[in-house]
Amino acid sequence: MTQSGTPLGDTKRTTLHRVPHKEVKDRAALYAILDTALVGHVGFVQDEQPFVIPVAIARDGDSLLLHGSKASRLFKILSGGVSCAVSVTILDALVLARSAFESSMNYRSAMILGRPEELDGDAKERAFEMLTDHLLPGRRESLRPTNAQEVKQTTILALPLDEASVKISSKFPADDEEDLAWPVWAGNIPIEHRYGVPIPDPRMTVDHPLPVYLKEWSEGRT
């Protein structure tokens, strides 16, 4: 079991070779990225063909929960013990340099490698609740209870965070000195992650007031 504070990127597969100064070894940084993100892109290989599929995610301690349909090819394969890679990226800004070559983005990203385990029984029900709380904060208690058929149709996998790396870019343009006088605006364009104004379902049979937790969602995720 990994522990908070254990260095990241220490395996041959997760060692950062390109721009290593952007590597972050702090496990808390990994947790922060996963706790902010809603979607992870899962890569796997079937019959020598690579696939990458987006799935809903949530962190449970030192595991990453992956949620999907039991009929999904991805979840059928991963439930059989196949290795995978999960990539999560949060864009924070466009970095507009004085040349196209130096223009880039600020971001927080994580990559996790391993073999996920399919959850069942009480562990699956608990994971279902954690995913709901992560994707729909404050809403679970007001929802119709999940029934047995819905649980049966769903697969939840737990991927250990034993082998992972984190890469963070936070900078202004890195133009060469001779380009600084070039007559063009340069700087950063922040990217804000916010929720919009809730739109009621036109089929609602009762005029429910907007709950407090929905009003708070408009503050977005950092």
C-alpha positions in Angstrom: 0.0 0.0 0.0 1.4 3.4 -1.0 1.4 6.2 1.6 1.0 9.9 1.2 4.4 11.5 0.6 5.8 8.5 -1.3 7.9 9.9 -4.3 6.3 9.5 -7.7 7.9 8.6 -11.0 10.5 6.3 -9.5 9.9 3.4 -11.8 11.5 2.9 -15.2 8.2 3.3 -16.9 7.3 6.6 -15.1 10.7 8.3 -15.1 10.2 11.6 -16.9 12.8 12.1 -19.7 11.3 15.1 -21.5 11.5 18.4 -19.7 12.2 16.7 -16.3 12.1 20.0 -14.5 8.3 19.8 -14.8 8.1 16.6 -12.9 6.5 16.7 -9.4 7.3 14.0 -6.9 4.8 15.1 -4.2 2.0 12.5 -3.9 -0.3 15.3 -2.7 0.0 16.8 -6.2 -1.3 13.6 -7.7 -4.2 13.5 -5.3 -5.1 17.1 -6.0 -5.2 16.4 -9.8 -7.3 13.3 -9.4 -9.7 15.0 -6.9 -10.3 17.9 -9.4 -10.7 15.8 -12.6 -13.9 14.2 -13.6 -12.7 12.1 -16.6 -9.6 10.0 -17.2 -8.5 8.6 -20.6 -7.7 4.8 -20.3 -5.3 3.3 -22.7 -5.1 -0.5 -23.3 -4.2 -2.9 -26.1 -6.5 -5.6 -27.6 -5.3 -7.9 -30.3 -2.3 -5.6 -30.9 -4.6 -2.6 -31.5 -4.2 0.3 -29.0 -7.4 2.0 -27.7 -7.9 5.1 -25.6 -11.3 5.6 -24.0 -12.6 8.3 -21.6 -14.3 7.2 -18.4 -15.6 8.8 -15.2 -13.1 8.7 -12.4 -12.8 9.4 -8.6 -10.0 8.8 -6.1 -10.5 6.5 -3.2 -7.4 6.9 -1.0 -4.5 5.3 -2.9 -6.7 3.9 -5.7 -8.3 5.4 -8.7 -11.9 4.3 -9.3 -13.0 3.8 -13.0 -16.7 3.6 -13.7 -18.5 2.2 -16.8 -20.9 -0.2 -18.3 -20.5 -4.0 -17.7 -21.2 -4.4 -21.5 -18.3 -2.1 -22.4 -15.3 -3.7 -24.2 -12.9 -1.7 -22.1 -14.4 -2.9 -18.8 -14.7 -6.5 -20.0 -11.0 -6.5 -20.9 -9.7 -4.7 -17.8 -11.8 -6.9 -15.5 -9.7 -9.8 -16.9 -6.5 -8.4 -15.4 -5.1 -6.6 -18.4 -2.7 -3.7 -17.8 -3.7 -0.2 -18.6 -2.5 3.4 -18.5 -4.7 6.2 -17.3 -4.0 9.8 -18.3 -5.6 12.9 -16.6 -4.9 16.5 -17.7 -6.2 19.8 -16.4 -5.5 22.8 -18.7 -4.8 26.0 -16.8 -3.7 28.5 -19.4 -2.6 29.1 -23.0 0.9 30.4 -23.1 1.2 32.8 -26.1 4.8 33.4 -27.0 6.4 35.5 -29.7 6.8 32.5 -31.9 4.6 29.5 -32.7 7.5 27.2 -31.6 7.6 28.6 -28.0 3.8 28.9 -27.6 2.5 26.2 -25.3 0.0 25.5 -22.4 0.1 25.5 -18.7 -1.3 22.3 -17.2 -1.4 19.7 -14.5 -1.2 16.1 -15.6 -0.9 12.6 -14.2 -0.3 9.2 -15.6 -1.1 6.0 -13.7 0.0 2.5 -14.8 -1.2 -0.8 -13.5 -3.7 -3.6 -13.4 -7.1 -2.6 -12.1 -9.2 -4.9 -9.9 -13.0 -5.3 -10.3 -14.9 -4.4 -7.2 -17.9 -6.4 -5.9 -20.3 -6.5 -3.0 -19.9 -3.9 -0.3 -16.7 -2.5 -1.9 -18.6 -1.9 -5.1 -21.5 -0.2 -3.4 -19.1 2.0 -1.4 -17.2 2.9 -4.6 -20.5 3.7 -6.3 -21.2 6.2 -3.5 -17.8 7.8 -3.8 -18.1 8.2 -7.5 -21.5 9.8 -7.1 -20.2 12.2 -4.4 -17.3 13.2 -6.6 -19.3 13.8 -9.8 -22.4 15.1 -8.1 -21.3 16.6 -4.8 -24.0 17.0 -2.2 -26.6 15.3 -4.4 -26.6 11.6 -3.5 -28.9 11.7 -0.5 -31.7 13.3 -2.6 -31.5 10.8 -5.5 -33.6 7.8 -6.0 -31.7 4.8 -4.5 -29.7 2.8 -6.9 -31.5 -0.5 -7.6 -29.9 -4.0 -8.0 -30.3 -4.1 -11.7 -28.4 -0.8 -12.1 -25.6 -2.1 -9.9 -25.5 -5.3 -12.0 -25.1 -3.3 -15.2 -22.2 -1.3 -13.9 -18.6 -2.2 -13.5 -16.3 -0.3 -11.1 -12.6 -0.9 -11.2 -9.9 0.1 -8.6 -6.5 1.0 -10.1 -3.8 1.2 -7.4 -1.7 4.5 -7.4 1.5 2.5 -6.9 3.1 3.5 -10.2 2.3 7.0 -11.3 3.9 10.3 -12.4 2.9 13.9 -12.3 3.9 16.7 -14.6 3.0 20.3 -14.1 3.7 23.3 -16.3 3.2 26.8 -14.9 5.2 29.5 -16.7 5.2 32.6 -18.9 6.5 32.4 -22.5 10.1 31.2 -22.7 11.1 33.3 -25.7 14.7 33.8 -26.6 16.2 37.1 -25.7 16.5 38.2 -29.3 12.7 37.7 -29.8 11.6 39.8 -26.9 11.4 43.0 -29.0 9.2 41.3 -31.6 6.1 43.5 -32.1 3.4 41.1 -30.9 1.5 40.7 -27.6 2.8 37.8 -25.4 1.6 36.4 -22.2 -0.9 33.9 -20.6 -4.6 33.4 -21.2 -6.0 31.7 -18.1 -8.4 28.8 -18.5 -11.2 28.8 -15.9 -13.1 25.7 -15.1 -16.6 26.7 -14.0 -20.1 25.4 -14.2 -22.8 27.3 -16.0 -26.3 28.3 -14.8 -28.4 25.1 -14.1 -31.1 24.5 -16.8 -34.2 22.7 -15.4 -35.5 19.5 -17.1 -38.7 20.6 -19.0 -40.3 17.3 -17.8 -40.1 18.1 -14.1 -43.6 17.5 -12.7 -42.9 19.7 -9.6 -41.4 23.1 -9.5 -38.4 22.3 -7.3 -36.3 25.2 -6.0 -32.6 25.1 -6.9 -30.8 23.4 -3.9 -28.0 25.1 -2.2 -25.3 22.6 -3.4 -26.3 23.4 -7.1 -25.8 27.1 -6.4 -22.4 26.3 -5.1 -21.4 24.3 -8.2 -21.2 27.6 -10.1 -18.0 28.3 -8.2 -16.3 25.5 -10.3 -13.3 23.4 -9.5 -9.8 24.7 -9.1 
